[in-house]
Each structure stands twice: as structure tokens, then as C-alpha cells.
Amino acid sequence: MFGLTFEKLLIVGVIAVFLLGPERLPHYAAQLGRLVRSLRDMANGAKDRMRNEMGSDFDDVDWKKLDPRQYDPRRIIREALTDVDPFAEEAPTPAVARTSAGENSAYLQQKRGREPLGPEQPAPFDSEAT
């Protein structure tokens, strides 16, 4: 959660002990406990309210599919640019068709290890670039 490891939490706790002192630390620890408890109660209340409003449909929802951590913009763009139906059971692997202009792109020329340009040679031009 938020990239906090046990070591980081321990350092924050030690700093809090020094800054707050032994007199005020129990008071602030109790406040933190109440805050965490109220946040947990609010989350459970929202979940119960959603379950009541959705009825039996609540159990049918695939919540892992709606997890924002599953968001991958590269996959979304790839699916949008290919003609693959994302809802098909067996999605075929899209075959990428190369055009003659794509075979001579600057990227592919560089990848093939083309020799440096001489003074009379034109610079490579990538027709697929914008």
C-alpha cells in the first residue's frame, strides 16, 4: 500500500516517538486507531449499500476485471488497432502485414546495421512516421 514497507513504517514510527514524545504519543495513537476504524467502517458501509442496491447482480460482477491495476494502455491500443474481437472466445493471433514502405523504414534500416551515410547519400526517411 503506497509503497510502504515494514522498514519505512518502522522509521516513521521512530520519528513519531521522538517528535511527539511519550506524553502525547498515546493520544495520537488512539486517534489514528479511530481514524482507521472509521475508514474501514465507511468502506464496509459502501460495500453493503452497493450490495443492497444492486441486489443479486452484485455477486455476478467480476470485480477483478474492473480493478484499475489491470489497466494496460499498450494492450488497449493494440486491441483497438487490430481487427481482433476482444470478446471472442479464441482470439486469433493478428498477422501484421508489411508494406513495401515499411520494409525500408529508418528503424528497420538501423536495426539491420546499415553503414553510416556518406556525404552524397540522403538521410533515411521513414514514411510511417508522422
Distance bins in CASP14 RR format, pairs under 12 A and 6 or more apart:
PFRMAT RR
TARGET T0000
AUTHOR 0000-0000-0000
RMODE 2
METHOD distances of the structure
MODEL  1
1 8 0 0 0 0 0 1 0 0 0 0 0
1 9 0 0 0 0 0 1 0 0 0 0 0
2 8 0 0 0 0 1 0 0 0 0 0 0
2 9 0 0 0 0 0 1 0 0 0 0 0
2 12 0 0 0 0 0 1 0 0 0 0 0
3 9 0 0 0 0 0 1 0 0 0 0 0
4 10 0 0 0 0 0 1 0 0 0 0 0
4 11 0 0 0 0 0 1 0 0 0 0 0
4 12 0 0 0 0 1 0 0 0 0 0 0
4 13 0 0 0 0 0 1 0 0 0 0 0
5 11 0 0 0 0 1 0 0 0 0 0 0
5 12 0 0 0 0 0 1 0 0 0 0 0
6 12 0 0 0 0 0 1 0 0 0 0 0
6 13 0 0 0 0 0 1 0 0 0 0 0
7 13 0 0 0 0 0 1 0 0 0 0 0
7 14 0 0 0 0 0 1 0 0 0 0 0
8 14 0 0 0 0 0 1 0 0 0 0 0
8 15 0 0 0 0 0 1 0 0 0 0 0
9 15 0 0 0 0 0 1 0 0 0 0 0
9 16 0 0 0 0 0 1 0 0 0 0 0
10 16 0 0 0 0 0 1 0 0 0 0 0
10 17 0 0 0 0 0 1 0 0 0 0 0
11 17 0 0 0 0 0 1 0 0 0 0 0
11 18 0 0 0 0 0 1 0 0 0 0 0
12 18 0 0 0 0 0 1 0 0 0 0 0
12 19 0 0 0 0 0 1 0 0 0 0 0
12 20 0 0 0 0 0 1 0 0 0 0 0
12 32 0 0 0 0 0 1 0 0 0 0 0
13 19 0 0 0 0 1 0 0 0 0 0 0
13 20 0 0 0 0 1 0 0 0 0 0 0
13 21 0 0 0 0 0 1 0 0 0 0 0
13 25 0 0 0 0 1 0 0 0 0 0 0
13 28 0 0 0 0 0 1 0 0 0 0 0
13 29 0 0 0 0 0 1 0 0 0 0 0
13 32 0 0 0 0 0 1 0 0 0 0 0
14 20 0 0 0 0 0 1 0 0 0 0 0
14 21 0 0 0 0 0 1 0 0 0 0 0
14 25 0 0 0 0 0 1 0 0 0 0 0
15 21 0 0 0 0 0 1 0 0 0 0 0
15 25 0 0 0 0 0 1 0 0 0 0 0
16 22 0 0 0 0 0 1 0 0 0 0 0
16 24 0 0 0 0 1 0 0 0 0 0 0
16 25 1 0 0 1 0 0 0 0 0 0 0
16 26 0 0 0 0 0 1 0 0 0 0 0
16 28 1 0 0 1 0 0 0 0 0 0 0
16 29 0 0 0 0 1 0 0 0 0 0 0
16 32 0 0 0 0 1 0 0 0 0 0 0
17 23 0 0 0 0 0 1 0 0 0 0 0
17 24 0 0 0 0 0 1 0 0 0 0 0
17 25 1 0 0 1 0 0 0 0 0 0 0
17 26 0 0 0 0 0 1 0 0 0 0 0
17 28 0 0 0 0 0 1 0 0 0 0 0
17 29 0 0 0 0 0 1 0 0 0 0 0
18 24 0 0 0 0 0 1 0 0 0 0 0
18 25 0 0 0 0 1 0 0 0 0 0 0
19 25 0 0 0 0 1 0 0 0 0 0 0
19 28 0 0 0 0 1 0 0 0 0 0 0
20 26 0 0 0 0 1 0 0 0 0 0 0
20 27 0 0 0 0 1 0 0 0 0 0 0
20 28 1 0 1 0 0 0 0 0 0 0 0
20 29 0 0 0 0 1 0 0 0 0 0 0
20 31 0 0 0 0 0 1 0 0 0 0 0
20 32 0 0 0 0 0 1 0 0 0 0 0
21 27 0 0 0 0 0 1 0 0 0 0 0
21 28 0 0 0 0 1 0 0 0 0 0 0
21 29 0 0 0 0 0 1 0 0 0 0 0
22 28 0 0 0 0 0 1 0 0 0 0 0
22 29 0 0 0 0 0 1 0 0 0 0 0
24 30 0 0 0 0 0 1 0 0 0 0 0
24 31 0 0 0 0 0 1 0 0 0 0 0
25 31 0 0 0 0 0 1 0 0 0 0 0
25 32 0 0 0 0 0 1 0 0 0 0 0
26 32 0 0 0 0 0 1 0 0 0 0 0
26 33 0 0 0 0 0 1 0 0 0 0 0
27 33 0 0 0 0 0 1 0 0 0 0 0
27 34 0 0 0 0 0 1 0 0 0 0 0
28 34 0 0 0 0 0 1 0 0 0 0 0
28 35 0 0 0 0 0 1 0 0 0 0 0
29 35 0 0 0 0 0 1 0 0 0 0 0
29 36 0 0 0 0 0 1 0 0 0 0 0
30 36 0 0 0 0 0 1 0 0 0 0 0
30 37 0 0 0 0 0 1 0 0 0 0 0
31 37 0 0 0 0 0 1 0 0 0 0 0
31 38 0 0 0 0 0 1 0 0 0 0 0
32 38 0 0 0 0 0 1 0 0 0 0 0
32 39 0 0 0 0 0 1 0 0 0 0 0
33 39 0 0 0 0 1 0 0 0 0 0 0
33 40 0 0 0 0 1 0 0 0 0 0 0
33 41 0 0 0 0 0 1 0 0 0 0 0
34 40 0 0 0 0 0 1 0 0 0 0 0
34 41 0 0 0 0 0 1 0 0 0 0 0
35 41 0 0 0 0 0 1 0 0 0 0 0
35 42 0 0 0 0 0 1 0 0 0 0 0
36 42 0 0 0 0 0 1 0 0 0 0 0
36 43 0 0 0 0 0 1 0 0 0 0 0
37 43 0 0 0 0 0 1 0 0 0 0 0
37 44 0 0 0 0 0 1 0 0 0 0 0
38 44 0 0 0 0 0 1 0 0 0 0 0
38 45 0 0 0 0 0 1 0 0 0 0 0
39 45 0 0 0 0 0 1 0 0 0 0 0
39 46 0 0 0 0 0 1 0 0 0 0 0
40 46 0 0 0 0 0 1 0 0 0 0 0
40 47 0 0 0 0 0 1 0 0 0 0 0
41 47 0 0 0 0 0 1 0 0 0 0 0
41 48 0 0 0 0 0 1 0 0 0 0 0
42 48 0 0 0 0 0 1 0 0 0 0 0
42 49 0 0 0 0 0 1 0 0 0 0 0
43 49 0 0 0 0 0 1 0 0 0 0 0
43 50 0 0 0 0 0 1 0 0 0 0 0
44 50 0 0 0 0 0 1 0 0 0 0 0
44 51 0 0 0 0 0 1 0 0 0 0 0
45 51 0 0 0 0 1 0 0 0 0 0 0
45 52 0 0 0 0 1 0 0 0 0 0 0
45 53 0 0 0 0 0 1 0 0 0 0 0
46 52 0 0 0 0 0 1 0 0 0 0 0
46 53 0 0 0 0 0 1 0 0 0 0 0
47 53 0 0 0 0 0 1 0 0 0 0 0
47 54 0 0 0 0 0 1 0 0 0 0 0
47 58 0 0 0 0 1 0 0 0 0 0 0
47 63 0 0 0 0 0 1 0 0 0 0 0
48 54 0 0 0 0 0 1 0 0 0 0 0
48 55 0 0 0 0 0 1 0 0 0 0 0
48 58 0 0 0 0 0 1 0 0 0 0 0
49 55 0 0 0 0 0 1 0 0 0 0 0
49 58 0 0 0 0 0 1 0 0 0 0 0
50 57 0 0 0 0 0 1 0 0 0 0 0
50 58 1 0 0 1 0 0 0 0 0 0 0
50 59 0 0 0 0 0 1 0 0 0 0 0
50 61 0 0 0 0 1 0 0 0 0 0 0
50 63 0 0 0 0 0 1 0 0 0 0 0
51 57 0 0 0 0 1 0 0 0 0 0 0
51 58 1 0 1 0 0 0 0 0 0 0 0
51 59 0 0 0 0 1 0 0 0 0 0 0
51 60 0 0 0 0 0 1 0 0 0 0 0
51 61 0 0 0 0 0 1 0 0 0 0 0
51 63 0 0 0 0 0 1 0 0 0 0 0
52 58 0 0 0 0 1 0 0 0 0 0 0
54 60 0 0 0 0 1 0 0 0 0 0 0
54 61 1 0 0 1 0 0 0 0 0 0 0
54 63 0 0 0 0 0 1 0 0 0 0 0
55 61 0 0 0 0 0 1 0 0 0 0 0
61 67 0 0 0 0 0 1 0 0 0 0 0
62 70 0 0 0 0 0 1 0 0 0 0 0
63 69 0 0 0 0 0 1 0 0 0 0 0
63 70 0 0 0 0 0 1 0 0 0 0 0
64 70 1 0 0 1 0 0 0 0 0 0 0
65 71 0 0 0 0 0 1 0 0 0 0 0
65 86 0 0 0 0 0 1 0 0 0 0 0
70 76 0 0 0 0 0 1 0 0 0 0 0
71 77 0 0 0 0 0 1 0 0 0 0 0
72 78 0 0 0 0 1 0 0 0 0 0 0
72 79 0 0 0 0 1 0 0 0 0 0 0
73 79 0 0 0 0 0 1 0 0 0 0 0
73 80 0 0 0 0 0 1 0 0 0 0 0
74 80 0 0 0 0 0 1 0 0 0 0 0
74 81 0 0 0 0 0 1 0 0 0 0 0
75 81 0 0 0 0 0 1 0 0 0 0 0
75 82 0 0 0 0 0 1 0 0 0 0 0
75 84 0 0 0 0 0 1 0 0 0 0 0
75 86 0 0 0 0 1 0 0 0 0 0 0
75 91 0 0 0 0 0 1 0 0 0 0 0
76 82 0 0 0 0 0 1 0 0 0 0 0
76 86 0 0 0 0 1 0 0 0 0 0 0
78 84 0 0 0 0 1 0 0 0 0 0 0
78 86 0 0 0 0 0 1 0 0 0 0 0
78 91 0 0 0 0 0 1 0 0 0 0 0
78 93 0 0 0 0 0 1 0 0 0 0 0
78 94 0 0 0 0 1 0 0 0 0 0 0
78 96 0 0 0 0 0 1 0 0 0 0 0
79 85 0 0 0 0 1 0 0 0 0 0 0
79 86 1 0 1 0 0 0 0 0 0 0 0
79 87 0 0 0 0 0 1 0 0 0 0 0
79 88 0 0 0 0 0 1 0 0 0 0 0
79 91 0 0 0 0 1 0 0 0 0 0 0
79 94 0 0 0 0 1 0 0 0 0 0 0
80 86 0 0 0 0 1 0 0 0 0 0 0
80 94 0 0 0 0 0 1 0 0 0 0 0
81 94 0 0 0 0 1 0 0 0 0 0 0
81 96 0 0 0 0 0 1 0 0 0 0 0
82 88 0 0 0 0 0 1 0 0 0 0 0
82 91 0 0 0 0 1 0 0 0 0 0 0
82 92 0 0 0 0 1 0 0 0 0 0 0
82 93 0 0 0 0 1 0 0 0 0 0 0
82 94 1 0 1 0 0 0 0 0 0 0 0
82 95 0 0 0 0 1 0 0 0 0 0 0
82 96 0 0 0 0 1 0 0 0 0 0 0
82 97 0 0 0 0 0 1 0 0 0 0 0
83 91 0 0 0 0 0 1 0 0 0 0 0
83 92 0 0 0 0 1 0 0 0 0 0 0
83 93 0 0 0 0 0 1 0 0 0 0 0
83 94 1 0 0 1 0 0 0 0 0 0 0
83 95 0 0 0 0 0 1 0 0 0 0 0
83 96 0 0 0 0 0 1 0 0 0 0 0
83 97 0 0 0 0 0 1 0 0 0 0 0
84 90 0 0 0 0 0 1 0 0 0 0 0
84 91 1 0 1 0 0 0 0 0 0 0 0
84 92 1 0 0 1 0 0 0 0 0 0 0
84 93 0 0 0 0 1 0 0 0 0 0 0
84 94 1 0 1 0 0 0 0 0 0 0 0
84 95 0 0 0 0 0 1 0 0 0 0 0
84 96 0 0 0 0 0 1 0 0 0 0 0
85 91 1 0 0 1 0 0 0 0 0 0 0
85 92 0 0 0 0 1 0 0 0 0 0 0
85 94 0 0 0 0 0 1 0 0 0 0 0
86 94 0 0 0 0 0 1 0 0 0 0 0
96 102 0 0 0 0 0 1 0 0 0 0 0
97 103 0 0 0 0 0 1 0 0 0 0 0
98 104 0 0 0 0 0 1 0 0 0 0 0
98 105 0 0 0 0 1 0 0 0 0 0 0
98 108 0 0 0 0 1 0 0 0 0 0 0
98 128 0 0 0 0 0 1 0 0 0 0 0
99 105 0 0 0 0 1 0 0 0 0 0 0
99 108 0 0 0 0 0 1 0 0 0 0 0
99 127 0 0 0 0 1 0 0 0 0 0 0
99 128 0 0 0 0 1 0 0 0 0 0 0
100 108 0 0 0 0 0 1 0 0 0 0 0
100 127 0 0 0 0 1 0 0 0 0 0 0
100 128 0 0 0 0 0 1 0 0 0 0 0
101 108 0 0 0 0 0 1 0 0 0 0 0
101 125 0 0 0 0 1 0 0 0 0 0 0
101 126 0 0 0 0 1 0 0 0 0 0 0
101 127 1 0 1 0 0 0 0 0 0 0 0
101 128 1 0 0 1 0 0 0 0 0 0 0
101 129 0 0 0 0 0 1 0 0 0 0 0
102 108 1 0 0 1 0 0 0 0 0 0 0
102 109 0 0 0 0 0 1 0 0 0 0 0
102 124 0 0 0 0 0 1 0 0 0 0 0
102 125 0 0 0 0 0 1 0 0 0 0 0
102 126 0 0 0 0 1 0 0 0 0 0 0
102 127 1 0 0 1 0 0 0 0 0 0 0
102 128 1 0 1 0 0 0 0 0 0 0 0
102 129 0 0 0 0 0 1 0 0 0 0 0
103 109 0 0 0 0 1 0 0 0 0 0 0
103 111 0 0 0 0 0 1 0 0 0 0 0
103 112 0 0 0 0 0 1 0 0 0 0 0
103 126 0 0 0 0 0 1 0 0 0 0 0
103 127 0 0 0 0 0 1 0 0 0 0 0
103 128 0 0 0 0 0 1 0 0 0 0 0
104 110 0 0 0 0 0 1 0 0 0 0 0
104 111 0 0 0 0 0 1 0 0 0 0 0
104 112 0 0 0 0 0 1 0 0 0 0 0
104 114 0 0 0 0 0 1 0 0 0 0 0
104 124 0 0 0 0 1 0 0 0 0 0 0
104 125 0 0 0 0 1 0 0 0 0 0 0
104 126 0 0 0 0 1 0 0 0 0 0 0
104 127 0 0 0 0 1 0 0 0 0 0 0
104 128 0 0 0 0 0 1 0 0 0 0 0
105 111 0 0 0 0 1 0 0 0 0 0 0
105 112 0 0 0 0 0 1 0 0 0 0 0
105 114 0 0 0 0 0 1 0 0 0 0 0
105 124 0 0 0 0 1 0 0 0 0 0 0
105 125 0 0 0 0 1 0 0 0 0 0 0
105 126 1 0 1 0 0 0 0 0 0 0 0
105 127 1 0 0 1 0 0 0 0 0 0 0
105 128 1 0 1 0 0 0 0 0 0 0 0
105 129 1 0 0 1 0 0 0 0 0 0 0
106 112 0 0 0 0 0 1 0 0 0 0 0
106 113 0 0 0 0 0 1 0 0 0 0 0
106 114 0 0 0 0 1 0 0 0 0 0 0
106 117 0 0 0 0 0 1 0 0 0 0 0
106 122 0 0 0 0 0 1 0 0 0 0 0
106 123 0 0 0 0 1 0 0 0 0 0 0
106 124 1 1 0 0 0 0 0 0 0 0 0
106 125 1 0 0 1 0 0 0 0 0 0 0
106 126 1 0 1 0 0 0 0 0 0 0 0
106 127 0 0 0 0 1 0 0 0 0 0 0
106 128 0 0 0 0 1 0 0 0 0 0 0
106 129 1 0 0 1 0 0 0 0 0 0 0
107 113 0 0 0 0 0 1 0 0 0 0 0
107 114 0 0 0 0 0 1 0 0 0 0 0
107 124 0 0 0 0 1 0 0 0 0 0 0
107 125 0 0 0 0 0 1 0 0 0 0 0
107 126 1 0 0 1 0 0 0 0 0 0 0
107 127 0 0 0 0 0 1 0 0 0 0 0
107 128 0 0 0 0 1 0 0 0 0 0 0
107 129 0 0 0 0 1 0 0 0 0 0 0
108 114 0 0 0 0 1 0 0 0 0 0 0
108 124 0 0 0 0 1 0 0 0 0 0 0
108 126 0 0 0 0 1 0 0 0 0 0 0
108 127 0 0 0 0 0 1 0 0 0 0 0
108 128 0 0 0 0 1 0 0 0 0 0 0
109 115 0 0 0 0 0 1 0 0 0 0 0
109 116 0 0 0 0 0 1 0 0 0 0 0
109 117 0 0 0 0 0 1 0 0 0 0 0
109 121 0 0 0 0 0 1 0 0 0 0 0
109 123 0 0 0 0 0 1 0 0 0 0 0
109 124 1 0 1 0 0 0 0 0 0 0 0
109 125 0 0 0 0 1 0 0 0 0 0 0
109 126 0 0 0 0 1 0 0 0 0 0 0
110 116 0 0 0 0 0 1 0 0 0 0 0
110 117 0 0 0 0 0 1 0 0 0 0 0
110 123 0 0 0 0 0 1 0 0 0 0 0
110 124 1 0 0 1 0 0 0 0 0 0 0
110 126 0 0 0 0 1 0 0 0 0 0 0
111 124 0 0 0 0 0 1 0 0 0 0 0
112 124 0 0 0 0 0 1 0 0 0 0 0
113 124 0 0 0 0 0 1 0 0 0 0 0
114 121 0 0 0 0 0 1 0 0 0 0 0
114 123 0 0 0 0 0 1 0 0 0 0 0
114 124 1 0 0 1 0 0 0 0 0 0 0
115 121 0 0 0 0 1 0 0 0 0 0 0
115 124 0 0 0 0 0 1 0 0 0 0 0
116 123 0 0 0 0 0 1 0 0 0 0 0
116 124 0 0 0 0 0 1 0 0 0 0 0
117 123 1 0 0 1 0 0 0 0 0 0 0
117 124 1 0 0 1 0 0 0 0 0 0 0
END
